[in-house]
Amino acid sequence: MTRLALYLQDAHPIPEAIEHARYAERRGFEAVWQADSRLVREAGVAMAAFGATTDTIKIGSGVIDIWTRNPARLASLFSTLDDLAPGRIICGLGAWWDPLASKVGIDRAHPLTVMKEVVTAVRALLNNETVTMDGHFVHLDGVELDYVHQERRPKDVPIYIGATGMQMMELTGRIADGVVLNYLVSPDYNRRAMERLELGASKAGRSLDDLDRPQLVVCSVDEDRQAALDGARLLVTQYLGQQPHIMQASGVPDSLLEDVGRVLTWPATHEQVVEASKLVPDDIVQMICAAGSPQECRDKVAEYIDDGCTCPILYPLGPDVRYMIDTFAGWIP
């Protein structure tokens, strides 16, 4: 049976998101990943809610940025989540993105160095080690998770990196337990990502198979094919305007990025997104999304699996999340 996971942003009230996570668990999904990418929903709170109301499904942060939480506090957060749902928590970390980071006063200088330091420190703290580090970004002086009333033990929390650029991909292959591959990327992008992951893994004496490779996949599924495409087009348009680096990496023409960028500001209004979406053709939507009929969506997800994804993390668009879950539950490509 195919490994499958569910991705949740902030589209649903938390009690409703809990029910989606519980339903995904009943239908055989392996994991639920909670976003923490924008200033809307904090991942840790939702992850705790899922951990308290499910029994077997894994729960990942998809992803938490490395700049705004001290690494000791990051380790404390994931240690606490592991107390709640032992062996089911995944620590997903990312380098965040501009212009949001700069707007809240974060200078994302030297992201590779910072990621390496944070992953090293958080892993050591979760392993019940005492950490001293005077790095570029991380400064810890004899720090440990100082348990008082609970058993002192290493926490079984793997660390995944949400990588997009190829240098971060190579670093991920070297130091992480897994990679969270981004959404709205093309299969060709995946093939290049696998090459850099393998290169990084080889430098650490590992192979690509030693690295788990779940991938976010936008999924807009409807028996009405055009409704599904139109539902995905708005999200695609938003990313064309706000995260063009991801779109460029997927082979979206610069001319389209420029046209959309002339319409959208940041933060974009809904009206601007709707207007700019008229510029985005169906083939671009289907190049970087699983959008269309149930069979079209399954076929697209299979492409990502063929190109290196080990576990699709399905990001449902549209109101009927259960319909999307049911479309994939028990699916064998």
N, C-alpha and C positions, 0 to 999 in steps of 0.2 A: 504493500500500500504506500502511496506517495506521502512523504512528510509534508504537512501543511500547517500554516500558522495564520492568525488573524491580526490585523493591524488596526489600532484604534487611535484616532486623533481626539478632537473635541466636539465632533458632530452630534454626539449623543449625551444626554444627561448621565452622570455616573451610575445611578441605579439601572438605567437601560443598558449601559455598557457592561455592567456586571452580568446581566442576563445574556448578552451576546457572548461573553466569555464562557459562561456556563453552558450555553448551547453548543458553542464550538467544541468544548470539552466532551460533551455527550456524543458529538458527531465524529469524534476521533481526531480532532486537530491537536497537534503537538504543543503549540505555544500560542500565547497572546502577547503582542508587543504594544506598548503604550508610548506614544510620541511625547516629546518634551522640547519641541523645536521652536515653538513660538510662545509669546507671552499670553497664553490662554489657559492651558491645563498643565499643572505640574505633575510629572510622571510618577513620582514616588507615592503620592496619595492614591492615585488610581491603581497602581501596582499593589499597594497594600489591600485595597478593596477587593481586587481580584484574588489575591492570596488568601484572604479570609473567607471567601465564598466559593472556592473551587477546591478540588482534591488532588488532581493529578497533572493538570496542564501547567507547562512552564510559563514563566512570566518575565518578559524582557523589557528593558528600557530602550526605546528606539528613536533617537538616542539622547542621552544627557550630555550637555556640553562640558568641556574640561576647564572652562575659564571661571565660571561664576560660583563654583563650590570648591572649597578647599579640599585637597585630596584626602585628608583625614576625615572630613565630613562625608565625602563620597563613600569611603570605606565604611564609616559608621552607618550610613543609609543602607548600603547593601547587606551589611551584617545584620541589621535589624530586620530587613525584608526576609533574609534567610532564616531568622528566628521564627518568623511567621509562616513561611512556606519552605521548610528545609529541602535543599537539593533541587528546588524548582526555579531559582532566580538566576537571571542572566544580566550581567552588567554591560550594557551597551553605551559606549562613549563616542562622542563626536567632536569635531573641531568647530562646530557652529558655522554661521555664515553671515556675510554682510549683505545689505546695510544694517540688519538688526543689531548685530554685535556692536558696531560703531555707534549706533544711536543710543545704546545703553552704557557707553563709555569703555567698551572692551577693545583693546588693540590686539588683534590676532597675529601678532608678530611671532615668527618662528614656530608655526604650528606643529611641525614634525618633532622638534625638540621637546616642546611642551607635552605633546601626546606621549612620547616615550617616557618622560619623567613621571607623568601622572599614572600611566599604566603600571610602571615599575613600582611606584609607591603604593598604589591601591592594592595591587596583587600581594605585595609583601605584608601590608597591614591585615588583609583578609587571611593570610597564611599564619597569622598570629606571631608575626615578627616585630621586633623593635626597629624603627626606621630612623636613620639620620641621613639627610640629603640636603646639600646646599647647591642646588642647580640653578638653571636660568630662571625657572618659574617656581619650582617646588622647593620649599625651605622647611624641613622638619628636623627637630632636634630631640632625638631619643623618644620618638612618638610611638605609641602602641594603642591598640583598642583596649582600654583599661577596664576590662570586665571586673565587676565587683560582686554581683549576686548570681551570675550564671557561669556555666562551665566554660573554661578557657579552651577553645578548640579552633583549629583552622576552619574557615567557612568555604563550602563547596560552591563557589560563585565564579563561573568562567567569565572572562572579559573579552568582549567583542568590540571591534572598532568600526564605526560607520564611516567608511572611506569612499571618497569620490575621485579625487585626483590620483594619478598614477604613482607619485612619490609616496603618498599616504598608503596606497595599496601595497607597495613594496614593504613599507614599515610594518603594516599589519601582518603580512606574511612572516615577518621576522619575530614579532613579539606577542601577537594576540592569539587567543584560543579560537577566535572566529572573526569573520567579517560580516557586517550588515551592509550588503550591496544596496545601492540606492534605487529609487524608483524613477520612472520616466527616463529610462535609458534604453538604448537599442541593443539587440543581440550582438552586434559588432563591438559595441563598447564592452560587453561582458567578456568577449574573447580576449580583448587587450588587457582587461582587468585580471583574468586568469593568468596571463603570462607574467604580470608583475607580482601577483601573489606568489606564484611558484618561484620566481626569482628570489623574493624575500624569504620564503620558507627554506630555500636551499642554503641561504646564508646562515640559517640557524640549525642546519643539519636535519631539516624536515622536508616533507614533500607536501604537495598541494592537498593530498588526501588527509593530511593531519589537521587541516584547517576547515572548520565548519563554515558554510557559505550561504546562509539564508539571504533572501533578497526580497525587498519591498516591491510589490507589483500592484499598480493601480488597476482595479478591476471594476468595470462598469458593465454589468450583465443585465440583459433584458431580452425578452422574446421579440420586442420591438427594437430591431437593430439600430434604427436611426435615433431612437430615444437614448439608447445606451451610448452611442457615439457623441451625441450632444451633451449628455451628462458628463462625459470625460473631458469634453473640449474646454469647458470652463477652467478646470484644474490645470490642464495642459497650458492654457493661455496664461494663467497666473504665473506658472513656473517659467514660461518663455520670457516673461517680463521681469520677474524678480530673481531668478536664479539661472541666468543665461549660461553660466559656466557649465552647469549640468547639461543643458540643452546642446551646447557646442560639442561637449564630449560625446554626445549621442549622434552627431552628424546632422543636426538641424541646420538648415542653410542660414548663413549670417544675414542674408537679406530679409528673411522672415523675422529673425530676432530684432533687427533694426526697425522693421515696420511695427511690430508689437510694442517695442520700447518707446516709440513715439506716441503711443496711445496711453500706456500705463504709467502712472506715477507710483511712489511707494509711501505709505501703503495705498494700494489701488482700491478704488471704490468698486462696488459690484457693477455699477453702470459702465465703468471703464473696461472691466473684464469682459462683460457682455459685448461691448462694441469691438474690442480687440479680437474676440473669439471668432468674429466673422472673417478674419484673415487666415484662420488656421484650417487647412484642408483635412479631409478624413484620413488621408494616407499618413500624415504626421501623427494624428491621434493614435492610429493603429500601429505605428512604428514603435511607440514608446509606452503603450498601454495594452492591457487585455480588455478590449472594449468591443461590444457587439453581442451576438447571440451566445447562448451558453457554449455551443461547440466552438465558436470563434475564440471565446475567452479561454477555454481549455487548451485549444491549439496554441494560443500565444504563450500561455504559461509553460506549456511543454517546450517551447523554444528556449525559454530562460533556463529550464532544467538541462536541456541539451547543451547549453553554453555555459554550464558550470554552477548554476544555482542548486544547492542541496535541499533547500526548504523554502518554497514560495511563501512570503508573508503577504497575504492578500489584503489590500486596502480597499474596502467596499465603498463605492459611490452609490448614491441612491438610498431611498428609505428602507428597502427590504433587505437587511443584512442577512437574515436567515435564508433568503432565496439564494444569495451568493454562497453561503456556507453549504447549503444543500447541493448547489451546482457542482461542488468539488468534493464533498464528503464521499469517501470510498473510491475516489477516482484513481485509475491506473493509466498513465499516459501510454 
